[in-house]
Amino acid sequence: MESFGQQLLPSLYVVSWLGMTTPRLDCHVYVLRGSDGLLLVDCGTPWGYPRIVENMAHWGLRIEDVRTILLTHAHVDHVSGGGLFKRHGAEILCHREIASAVECQWETALGKDGDPTSWRIDGTLGDGDRIGRCDFAVEVLATPGHTRGCLSFLIAVDGQRCLFTGDLIMSNAWPGWHGDPGYCEADIVASLRRLCGVGFRHLCHGHDALLEDGGALFHKALAAYDSGAWDAPGSPLRVPVGGRHRAAP
């Protein structure tokens, strides 16, 4: 990753990445540049926010031009910086199931002294919704498993269909962090099987590099699951996280 992120397509940038400010608490923040403003997928953390602003400026992207932010799920590394973007007028949308959890993170990050509207979700999304923002057509897909209320977004960027999946699956074909109370392996498998039927060119992860053959990654993950590798000795999914193992389906 370049020191200011990377331009992935003419209108698609990544301006935050794992390890940017802390070893484990940064995610990929994607910026899609439209003719009437910027659309973001996830927004990072408060401590990463100054660096995100700096990285955007390097690519000629202004924080004041952020119109909408789509949240993939409610984990702190993906959403806790959202209130800072809202101070510049950004609209933030997420799954209805996680709205209150996201707002609690913003209130904690900003304190109670600011404008209360700075820690309120502007709208909620559900499976099958289709919205238009910043000249981009967004198809919303419910893909639970990593935690509750996870969404993926299918967006055509520069004529190429990009699928933004948050932390559903990593580039090594393993599920991501499995310590959340809402983690459900059965839901991950169902989400992966569903996405195998979605046509797209680029897979945009929450923490990993852009992949041009993301469909193959889904099939690899499902093959590992079907073969029992996820349950085999030495599987990272057999290691307890935060005092717990894997959530029951």
C-alpha positions, 0 to 999 in steps of 0.5 A: 500500500502506498503511503497515501493509499491507492487508486484502484480504478479511475474513480475508486480509492482506498484511503485507510488500511490495516495497520495505518495507525495501529497494528489491528484497528484500521480498516479499508475505507473506500472512496468512490468519486462521482460527478456530484460528490464522494461516496464512501464504504466504511469510515474508519476510526476517530484516531485514523480520521486525520490520516484519512483526511490527509490521504484523501487530500493527496488524491484531490478528494475533499472531506467536505465533498463526502455526501454518503457513507455506507457501513458494512457492519458495526465494528469499531474499526469500520464505523467509530469515526463516522460522527466526524464525517457527519460534522461536514454534512455526510449522510450515513446509512447502515442496516437497521439492526445495527443503527443503535450500536453505531450511534453509541460508538459515535457518542462515546467517541465525540462525547455529549458536548457536540450536536446530538445530530452528529451521532444519529444514523441518517437512514437504514438499509435492508436486503434488496434495497437499491439506492442512487448516490453520487451517480452510483447505483448501489444494490444492497445485499444482506450478508450476515455471519461475521456479526449481525446486521452485515451488508455488502454493496454491489456498485458499478465503478467505471463500468466494472462491478465491484462488490464491497463485503466488509469482513465476511471473508478474508483473502486467505479464504478464512472467515475474519475475527470470530469473537463477536457475540453475533458471529455465526458460521452457518450465516457466513456459509449461507452468505458465501453461497449467495454471493457465488451467484452474484456477478462482479469483477472486483472484490473489495475486502474490509482489510485485504487487497482488491481481488479481481477474482473474488468469486474463486475466493468464495468457492475456495472458502466453501470448499474448505468448509465442506471438506471439514477444514474449518473444524480440523485441528489447527484451524484458526476457528478452533481457537477461542477468542475473548473467552468464547469459541464459535457461535452456534448456528 
